[in-house]
Amino acid sequence: MSTDCERAADYGRCMELRRIHHVAIIAADYRRSKVFYTEVLGLRVLAEHYRAERDSYKLDLALPDGSQLELFSFPDPPARPTRPEARGLRHLAFAVPDVVAALAELRARGVPTEEVRIDEYTGKRFGFFADPDGLPLELYEE
């Protein structure tokens, strides 16, 4: 016997995706990336685990809205190309109240940033920078 949610037309309604819970990032240098995400970006540590059988760390970080980043380390992870643009995750964007001020704070902390741009469709300001492994990160003004 099938339920309403087993019909193809009902999939989206029954699944009820609400928000992104977390994004997972693999770091080449775990300690350097931990400092970047906690001390430079100010994310709060929820939990940190060392998994000896994998020689790997897993760090759970929280943003104020409850969304999370998972920071992983693995021995000798291969580099992922970001330029030219490759398939997969293009960038990770964070909402901020003032893009100009946020980018200035990053530059004051020694993080290179691109210039502020204007979204041609929304008129909102945004700017890019990168994490220690070169993952493109964006600040997008609310």
N, C-alpha and C positions, 0 to 999 in steps of 0.2 A: 504494500500500500504506500503510495507516495504522499509526501507532505507538500504544502504550498511552496516551501522553499526548495523543493527538488525540481521544480519547473524552471527552465532557463529564464523566463521572464521575471522571476521573483528573486534571482540571485542577489542583485544589489540591495534590495530592500531587506532581505533577511540577514545579510552579512553585517550591515550597519557599521562600516568603517567610520571612525569618528575623528581620528587625528593620527599623526605619526607618533608612535610610542618611543622609538629610539632609532638611532643611526649608528652603525658599527664602523669603526675606523681601525685599521691596522697600522701601527707605528713602527718605523725602523729603529728608532731610539726611544724606548718607553719612557725613561726618566725625563728626557728633554720634552717629549710631547705632553707628559703629565704636568710639568711646570707650565708649559704654554697654555693648556686648556684650563688649568686651575688658577694659576697666578696671573697670567696675562688676560685671558678671557673671563676669568672669575666664575667658572662653573663649580658647583658644589659637589664634593665627593660623597656618593651614597654608599659605595662599597668598593673594596679593593681585594683581589684574590690572586695568589700565586698558585699556578697549577703545575706542580713539579713534574708530573708525567708528560707534560707538553713543553716544559721549560718556557712557560707563557704566563703573562699577567693579563688580568681582566679588570678594568677600572670602570665603574659605573658612575657617570657624572649627570647632574641634574641642572636644567635651566629653570628659571623662576616659574614658568607655566606648567611644570611637571614633565615636559618632554625630556628625553635623556640621550646622551651619547655614551656608547660603549667604546672604550679604548683598549685595544688588544696589542700584545706583543707576541711575536713568534720568532724563532731563530732564523735569521737571514731571509726575511720575506723578499720576494722579487719586487722590483720597482714597477709601478703602474704608470704608463704614459698618460700625461695630461695635455701635452701639446705636441703635435697637433691634436685636436680634440679626438678622443677615442670613445668607443661605446662604453656604456655604464654610467655611473654617477658623474655628472658634469661638475656640480659644485654643491655646497651646502650653504644655505642662507639663514642668517639670524635677523630677527626683527629688532630694531633699535628706535628710540624716540628721536635721536638726532645723529644722522650719519656723519656730518662734518665733525662734530665733537668726538664721536667714537673713533673715527679714523685718525684724528689728531692724537688721541690717547694711545692708539696702537703705535703710531710713529714715535711718540715720546718714549715708548717702551722698546724701541728699536725694531719694530716690525714694519717692513716696507709695505706700502699700500699704493694702489692705483688712485688716480684722481676720481673725484665724485662724478658720476654720470646721472643722467635723467632717464627714467624708463619712458620710452616713447609712447607707451600705451596708457600708463597710469599717471604719469607726471611726477612720480615719486623719485626721490634721490636714492642712489645706491653706490657702493664701492666695493672693490675686491682687495683681498690680501691672501696669504697662503699660510698653512700650518707648517711646522718644521719639516714635513715630508713633501711639501709642495702641493698638498691638496688645496684646490681653490676654495676659498671661503668668501662669502658675501655678507655685507651688512646692508639691510634694506630698511629704509625709513618707514615707520608706520604712519 
